């Protein structure tokens, strides 16, 4: 799996969420485009930073080689040096397994971002054109994604944009094998005929991706149109004399159907500074959705700009102030996600205070955890000047400080990044129970600031429990208020490892608390049902095991292990 992004940035780490959506973090600390997050969630794989190829990375690699003398005597040019580097990178990384096995993949999916005609995409398109010619027929399948819009005035599906993009693609040396056509409604048959005629693509290879009730219907849509058969045929992977097997999509079918049937709403107030662009919090939204569907709830997200909760907004734009507080007070749970900078911080502190004082379920992620600590220091410990050195470098009560290993001169890839281990300090805390009574968890991080370890004894004496810490015991990872219904903060980002069939435990806890199911959730055995409800995963000393369940009873152990553990509810488990 490769994501090709033509921008000059080395990675997505220094880009504003308003520019390019959220920054997705991988296990190895790679800060990548949000598309790779979609691939990890849908395919349940673990990618690396090398799976994200940017123009910046390619040019940096070529320039480094030039400085070393690898091209000694040659004039270094876009063709062949840049295009060769792209091809070599693709082939090298394609051999690295990403599905937990030690075997290389049979098929490598390459996604090239941008639009046909973009100047910055040209080296990548040229490289892929050379690559397709070099590997030959049967080893390269080009799927071109295009929009088929409808003009509201006449209501007609227009094929011209697709015709022009295919013509441009052909002019650049790439011939599409399959068209993936996005549209609001299913394509009419005569539209497919027209596309086939003018784009020179067989009708069976024209796949329509029209709007659906939830994204989990998309694999089913592809299966129903025999997209797998078209791909197998182009890649010459069909067995002679055999009919291709149907994709095993029982779990997707059940999950898509279950999502459509969820009627009881659960309202979560998302308090952040990037609420104008939902892609800024894409993984958080997906994690909330995974947990909501698992608990048979229909997710409703109320976007609350943190600035609008502040007193200054009450004076300047009272309508926005009133709307923000109405949304916050009408929510079943409050979530404060990660972020950087001091804009809107006071609003987030007010949101944390409201949730704490009114026993409203609260989940703070990264900055959201630090916000909860600052609010607790100010309100409970009466440390009015308590702050983070990120917002007030000269504060006399620094309860959140800059990490010693961080850099204040370089921004890119200088944070605490990637998968780190968190050890539970309190076995019976809510977080540990949600993680299946595990002694530790591995979650992904992205932060420069941390809770001041020197102030932890004061916090704990005042009633704030630091239930999760790193291996040194000095870095705080998870906080809880034991007397609160659900008040949890995590320094890591649990949303990055949430999957449709394996919701993040902390998000599951938030939704359960917000929908009145938390006590039931915490009292059940640690396990998770498959979408069909036929098998369940339970942890033991040797790791998680798959057990067959019938009428709520385990009847036999199945071969093979599955990832876990995850908490259970309902009739002994979560029917995800």
C-alpha positions in Angstrom: 0.0 0.0 0.0 1.5 3.3 -1.1 0.1 6.8 -0.8 1.8 9.2 -3.3 1.4 12.8 -2.3 2.9 15.4 -4.8 3.4 18.2 -2.3 7.0 19.3 -1.5 6.6 18.7 2.3 8.7 15.8 3.5 5.7 14.6 5.4 2.3 16.0 6.7 3.6 16.8 10.2 4.0 20.5 9.8 0.8 21.2 7.8 -2.2 22.9 9.3 -5.4 20.7 9.6 -7.1 23.4 7.6 -4.7 22.8 4.8 -4.8 19.1 4.5 -7.1 17.6 7.2 -5.7 15.7 10.1 -2.2 14.4 10.5 -2.4 10.6 10.9 0.3 9.0 13.0 1.7 5.5 12.4 3.3 3.0 14.8 6.8 3.9 13.6 6.1 7.6 14.3 5.5 8.6 10.7 3.3 11.7 10.3 1.3 11.0 7.1 -1.7 12.0 5.1 -5.2 11.1 6.5 -5.7 8.7 3.5 -3.3 6.2 5.1 -5.5 6.2 8.1 -8.4 5.2 5.9 -6.3 2.4 4.5 -5.3 1.1 7.9 -8.9 1.2 9.2 -10.4 -0.5 6.1 -7.7 -3.2 5.6 -6.8 -3.5 9.3 -3.1 -3.3 8.5 -0.1 -1.4 9.9 1.7 0.8 7.5 5.1 2.6 7.9 6.3 6.1 7.1 7.9 4.6 3.9 4.4 3.8 2.6 3.8 7.5 2.3 5.8 8.9 -0.6 6.0 12.7 -1.1 7.8 14.9 -3.6 9.8 16.2 -0.7 11.0 12.7 0.2 11.9 11.8 -3.4 13.9 15.0 -4.0 15.6 14.8 -0.7 16.7 11.2 -1.4 18.0 12.1 -4.9 19.9 15.2 -3.7 21.4 13.1 -0.9 22.6 10.6 -3.5 24.0 13.4 -5.7 26.0 14.8 -2.7 27.3 11.4 -1.9 28.5 11.0 -5.5 26.1 8.3 -6.6 25.5 10.1 -9.9 29.1 11.2 -10.3 29.6 12.6 -13.8 25.9 12.7 -14.6 23.5 15.6 -15.0 20.8 14.9 -12.4 17.4 15.5 -14.0 13.7 14.8 -13.3 13.9 12.1 -16.0 15.4 9.6 -15.4 16.7 10.3 -11.8 13.5 11.5 -10.0 11.2 9.0 -11.9 13.6 6.1 -11.3 13.7 7.0 -7.5 9.9 6.9 -7.4 9.8 3.5 -9.1 12.6 2.1 -6.9 10.9 3.4 -3.7 7.6 1.7 -4.8 9.2 -1.6 -5.5 11.4 -1.6 -2.4 8.6 -0.8 0.1 6.1 -3.1 -1.7 8.1 -6.1 -0.4 7.5 -5.1 3.2 4.6 -7.1 4.8 2.0 -4.9 6.5 -0.6 -7.5 7.5 1.2 -9.1 10.5 2.7 -11.9 8.4 6.3 -12.3 7.2 5.2 -12.8 3.6 5.3 -9.9 1.0 2.0 -8.9 -0.5 0.6 -10.4 -3.7 -0.8 -7.0 -4.8 0.4 -3.6 -3.9 -2.1 -0.7 -4.1 -0.7 2.7 -5.2 -2.8 5.8 -4.7 -1.7 8.9 -6.5 -3.3 12.1 -5.1 -4.1 15.3 -6.9 -5.8 15.9 -10.2 -4.8 15.1 -13.8 -3.0 18.2 -15.1 -1.4 19.3 -11.8 2.2 20.3 -12.4 3.4 18.8 -9.2 2.0 15.3 -10.2 3.9 15.1 -13.5 7.0 13.3 -12.2 4.8 10.7 -10.5 2.6 10.2 -13.6 5.7 9.8 -15.8 7.2 7.3 -13.3 4.0 5.2 -13.3 3.9 5.3 -17.1 7.4 4.0 -17.3 6.7 1.5 -14.5 3.6 0.1 -16.3 5.6 -0.3 -19.5 8.5 -2.0 -17.7 6.5 -4.6 -15.8 4.2 -5.3 -18.8 0.6 -6.4 -19.2 -0.8 -8.5 -16.3 1.3 -6.8 -13.7 -0.2 -3.3 -13.7 -3.9 -2.3 -13.3 -4.8 1.4 -13.5 -8.0 2.5 -11.8 -9.0 6.1 -12.6 -11.3 7.8 -10.1 -13.5 10.4 -11.7 -16.6 12.4 -10.9 -19.8 12.2 -12.9 -21.7 15.3 -11.8 -25.4 16.2 -12.2 -26.4 19.6 -13.4 -29.3 20.6 -11.2 -31.0 22.6 -13.9 -31.5 19.6 -16.3 -30.8 16.7 -13.9 -28.6 14.9 -16.4 -25.4 12.9 -15.5 -22.6 14.5 -17.4 -19.7 12.4 -18.7 -17.5 15.3 -20.1 -15.3 15.7 -17.0 -14.4 12.0 -17.1 -13.9 12.0 -20.8 -11.5 15.0 -20.5 -9.5 13.5 -17.6 -9.1 10.2 -19.4 -7.9 12.0 -22.5 -5.4 13.9 -20.4 -4.3 10.7 -18.7 -3.8 9.0 -22.1 -1.8 12.0 -23.4 0.6 11.5 -20.4 1.2 7.8 -21.2 -1.3 6.1 -18.9 -4.3 4.1 -20.1 -7.0 3.4 -17.5 -8.1 -0.2 -17.2 -11.0 0.5 -14.9 -13.1 3.6 -14.3 -14.3 4.3 -10.7 -17.1 6.8 -11.2 -18.3 8.9 -8.2 -21.9 10.1 -8.4 -24.8 11.0 -6.2 -27.1 8.5 -7.8 -26.5 5.2 -9.6 -25.2 5.7 -13.1 -27.8 5.2 -15.8 -27.0 2.5 -18.3 -26.7 4.9 -21.3 -24.1 6.9 -19.3 -22.0 3.8 -18.9 -22.3 3.1 -22.6 -21.2 6.6 -23.4 -18.2 6.4 -21.0 -17.2 3.1 -22.6 -17.4 4.5 -26.1 -15.4 7.7 -25.4 -12.9 6.4 -22.8 -12.3 3.0 -24.4 -13.0 1.1 -21.2 -15.3 -2.0 -21.3 -18.6 -1.6 -19.6 -17.9 -4.3 -17.0 -14.9 -2.3 -16.0 -16.9 0.9 -15.3 -17.6 0.8 -11.6 -20.1 3.2 -10.1 -19.5 4.5 -6.5 -22.6 6.4 -5.8 -23.7 7.9 -2.5 -24.7 5.3 0.2 -26.1 5.5 3.7 -22.8 4.7 5.3 -19.3 4.1 4.0 -19.3 0.4 5.0 -21.6 -0.2 2.0 -18.8 0.6 -0.4 -17.1 -2.8 -0.4 -20.5 -4.4 -0.9 -21.1 -2.0 -3.9 -17.8 -3.0 -5.4 -18.6 -6.7 -4.9 -22.0 -6.4 -6.5 -20.5 -4.8 -9.6 -17.8 -7.5 -9.8 -15.0 -5.1 -9.4 -12.8 -7.9 -8.0 -13.3 -9.9 -11.1 -12.3 -6.9 -13.3 -9.1 -6.4 -11.2 -8.2 -10.1 -11.3 -8.6 -10.2 -15.0 -6.4 -7.2 -15.7 -3.7 -8.6 -13.3 -4.0 -12.0 -14.8 -4.7 -13.6 -11.4 -7.6 -15.8 -12.5 -7.1 -19.5 -12.2 -7.7 -21.2 -15.5 -11.1 -22.9 -15.7 -12.1 -21.6 -12.3 -14.7 -19.0 -11.3 -13.3 -16.3 -9.0 -14.4 -16.8 -5.4 -16.8 -14.3 -3.9 -15.2 -11.9 -1.5 -15.8 -12.8 2.2 -17.8 -9.8 3.2 -20.2 -11.2 5.8 -18.8 -8.9 8.5 -19.0 -5.8 6.3 -22.6 -6.7 5.4 -23.6 -7.1 9.0 -21.8 -4.0 10.0 -23.3 -1.8 7.3 -26.8 -3.1 8.1 -26.3 -2.6 11.8 -25.2 1.0 11.3 -28.3 1.7 9.2 -30.5 0.3 11.9 -29.1 2.3 14.8 -31.9 4.7 15.8 -31.3 5.8 19.4 -29.0 8.9 19.3 -26.0 9.6 21.4 -24.9 13.3 21.3 -21.2 14.1 21.6 -20.0 17.7 21.9 -16.7 18.0 20.0 -14.9 21.0 21.5 -12.0 22.1 19.3 -10.4 24.9 17.2 -10.6 23.2 13.8 -14.4 22.6 13.8 -14.8 24.3 10.5 -13.3 21.3 8.7 -14.4 17.9 9.9 -11.4 16.2 8.2 -9.3 17.8 10.9 -10.7 15.3 13.3 -11.3 12.4 10.9 -9.9 9.6 13.0 -11.7 10.9 16.1 -15.0 10.9 14.1 -14.3 7.3 12.9 -13.5 6.1 16.4 -16.7 7.6 17.7 -18.6 5.9 14.9 -17.0 2.5 15.6 -17.9 2.7 19.3 -21.4 4.0 18.6 -22.3 1.2 16.2 -20.8 -1.4 18.5 -23.2 -0.1 21.3 -26.2 0.2 18.9 -26.3 4.0 19.1 -26.7 6.5 16.3 -23.8 9.0 16.5 -24.7 12.7 16.5 -21.7 15.1 16.7 -22.3 18.7 17.8 -19.4 20.8 16.7 -18.5 23.4 19.3 -15.8 25.9 18.4 -13.9 26.3 21.6 -13.4 30.1 21.1 -17.2 30.5 21.2 -17.4 29.3 24.8 -15.2 32.1 26.0 -16.4 35.3 27.7 -15.0 37.5 25.0 -17.3 35.8 22.5 -20.3 36.7 24.7 -19.5 40.3 24.2 -18.5 40.2 20.5 -20.9 37.7 19.1 -23.5 36.7 21.7 -25.4 34.4 19.3 -22.4 32.2 18.7 -21.7 32.2 22.4 -25.3 31.1 23.2 -25.3 28.4 20.5 -22.0 26.9 21.7 -23.1 26.6 25.3 -26.5 25.3 24.2 -24.7 22.5 22.2 -22.4 21.7 25.1 -25.1 21.5 27.7 -27.3 19.4 25.4 -24.7 16.8 24.8 -24.6 13.3 26.4 -20.8 13.4 26.4 -17.9 15.9 25.8 -14.7 15.2 23.8 -11.8 17.6 23.6 -9.4 16.3 20.9 -5.7 17.2 20.4 -4.4 20.5 19.1 -1.6 23.1 19.2 -1.5 26.7 20.1 -3.3 28.9 22.6 -6.3 29.9 20.5 -9.5 28.6 22.1 -7.7 27.1 25.1 -9.9 28.9 27.6 -13.0 27.6 25.9 -11.7 24.0 26.2 -10.9 24.6 29.9 -14.5 25.8 30.4 -15.8 22.7 28.6 -13.7 20.4 30.9 -15.0 22.3 33.9 -18.6 21.9 32.8 -18.2 18.2 32.3 -16.4 17.7 35.6 -18.9 19.7 37.7 -22.0 18.3 36.0 -20.9 14.6 36.0 -21.0 14.6 32.1 -18.8 11.9 30.5 -15.6 13.5 29.3 -12.7 12.2 27.1 -9.7 14.4 26.7 -7.1 13.4 24.0 -3.5 14.7 24.1 -4.2 18.5 24.7 -7.6 17.5 26.0 -5.9 15.6 28.8 -3.6 18.5 29.6 -6.6 20.9 29.6 -8.3 18.7 32.2 -5.2 18.8 34.4 -5.0 22.6 34.1 -8.7 23.0 34.9 -8.4 20.7 37.9 -5.4 22.7 39.2 -7.3 26.0 38.9 -10.7 24.9 40.2 -10.0 22.2 42.8 -6.4 23.0 43.9 -7.1 26.8 43.8 -3.9 27.3 41.7 -5.3 30.3 39.7 -2.1 30.8 37.8 -1.8 27.1 36.7 -1.1 26.8 33.0 1.0 25.1 30.4 4.3 26.6 29.3 3.0 26.2 25.8 0.5 29.0 26.5 2.3 30.9 29.2 6.1 30.3 29.2 6.5 32.4 32.4 3.7 30.8 34.4 4.6 30.3 38.1 2.6 27.1 38.3 3.6 25.0 35.2 1.4 21.9 35.5 2.2 21.1 31.8 5.8 21.5 30.6 7.9 21.1 27.4 9.4 17.7 27.2 13.2 17.7 27.7 14.0 15.8 24.5 11.9 18.1 22.3 13.3 20.7 19.9 12.3 24.4 20.0 14.1 25.3 16.8 12.9 22.5 14.4 9.2 21.6 14.0 9.2 18.6 11.7 9.4 15.1 13.3 10.7 16.5 16.6 7.8 15.5 18.8 7.3 12.3 20.8 5.8 10.2 18.0 4.6 6.8 17.3 3.7 3.7 19.4 4.7 3.9 23.1 3.8 1.6 26.0 1.6 2.7 28.8 1.6 0.7 32.1 -1.6 0.8 34.3 -0.9 1.8 37.9 -4.4 1.0 39.1 -5.8 -2.4 38.1 -9.4 -1.6 38.9 -9.6 1.8 37.2 -12.1 2.3 34.3 -9.4 2.5 31.7 -7.8 -0.7 32.6 -11.1 -2.5 32.6 -11.9 -1.1 29.2 -8.6 -2.5 27.9 -9.6 -5.9 29.2 -7.7 -5.7 32.5 -4.4 -5.5 30.6 -1.3 -4.5 32.5 -0.2 -2.3 29.6 -1.3 -1.0 26.3 0.6 0.3 23.2 -0.9 3.4 21.7 0.3 6.1 19.3 1.5 9.5 20.4 2.1 13.0 19.0 3.0 15.7 21.5 5.7 18.1 22.7 4.3 18.9 26.1 3.5 16.7 29.1 2.1 16.8 32.6 4.8 18.2 35.0 5.8 15.0 37.0 7.0 17.1 39.9 3.4 18.2 40.5 1.8 14.7 40.3 1.9 14.1 44.1 -0.1 17.3 44.7 -2.6 16.3 42.0 -3.1 12.8 43.4 -3.5 14.2 46.9 -6.3 16.4 45.6 -8.1 13.5 44.0 -6.9 13.3 40.4 -5.6 9.8 39.6 -2.8 9.1 37.1 -3.7 5.6 36.3 -1.4 5.1 33.3 2.3 6.0 33.0 5.2 5.2 30.7 8.0 2.7 31.6 9.9 5.3 33.6 6.9 6.1 35.8 7.5 9.9 35.3 5.5 10.5 32.1 1.8 10.6 32.7 -0.3 8.8 30.1 -3.9 8.4 31.5 -5.8 10.4 34.1 -9.1 9.6 35.7 -11.4 11.1 38.3 -12.5 8.1 40.4 -15.6 9.8 41.7 -16.8 10.9 38.3 -19.1 8.8 36.0 -16.5 8.9 33.3 -13.8 11.6 33.3 -10.7 10.3 31.4 -7.8 11.9 29.7 -5.1 10.2 27.5 -1.8 11.7 26.5 -1.8 9.3 23.5 -4.2 9.3 20.5 -6.4 6.1 20.8 -8.3 7.1 17.7 -5.4 6.1 15.4 -5.8 2.4 16.3 -9.6 2.2 16.3 -11.0 -0.2 13.7 -14.6 -0.8 12.5 -14.6 -4.3 14.1 -12.4 -3.3 17.0 -13.4 0.0 18.5 -10.9 1.9 20.6 -11.6 1.0 24.3 -11.5 4.6 25.5 -14.0 5.7 22.9 -16.1 2.7 23.7 -16.1 3.9 27.3 -17.1 7.4 26.4 -20.1 6.3 24.3 -21.1 3.7 26.9 -21.1 6.3 29.6 -22.9 8.8 27.4 -25.6 6.2 26.6 -26.0 4.8 30.1 -24.2 1.5 29.4 -20.9 1.9 31.1 -21.7 -0.1 34.3 -23.0 -2.9 32.2 -19.9 -2.7 30.0 -17.4 -2.9 32.8 -19.1 -5.8 34.6 -19.0 -8.1 31.6 -16.2 -10.5 30.6 -13.4 -9.1 28.5 -14.1 -10.1 24.9 -15.6 -9.0 21.6 -18.0 -10.7 19.3 -17.4 -10.9 15.6 -20.1 -9.0 13.5 -21.9 -12.3 13.0 -22.0 -12.9 16.7 -20.7 -16.4 16.2 -17.2 -16.2 17.8 -15.7 -14.2 20.6 -12.1 -13.2 21.6 -11.0 -13.7 25.2 -7.5 -13.0 26.5 -5.5 -15.4 28.6 -1.9 -16.0 29.7 -1.0 -17.1 26.2 -2.7 -14.2 24.4 -6.2 -13.8 22.9 -8.0 -16.9 21.7 -11.0 -17.3 19.3 -13.9 -19.3 20.8 -17.1 -20.4 19.1 -20.2 -19.2 20.9 -23.7 -20.6 20.6 -26.7 -19.2 22.6 -24.3 -17.3 24.8 -22.2 -20.3 25.6 -18.6 -21.2 24.5 -18.8 -24.5 22.7 -15.3 -24.9 21.2 -12.0 -23.1 20.6 -11.1 -22.1 17.0 -7.7 -22.1 15.4 -5.8 -18.9 15.1 -5.5 -15.8 17.3 -7.1 -12.4 16.9 -6.2 -9.1 18.2 -7.7 -8.0 21.5 -8.8 -7.8 24.2 -11.8 -5.6 24.1 -14.6 -5.1 26.6 -18.0 -6.9 26.4 -21.6 -5.9 26.8 -25.1 -7.1 25.7 -25.5 -10.8 26.1 -21.9 -11.3 27.3 -20.2 -9.4 24.5 -20.4 -6.6 22.0 -22.1 -7.7 18.7 -20.0 -5.5 16.5 
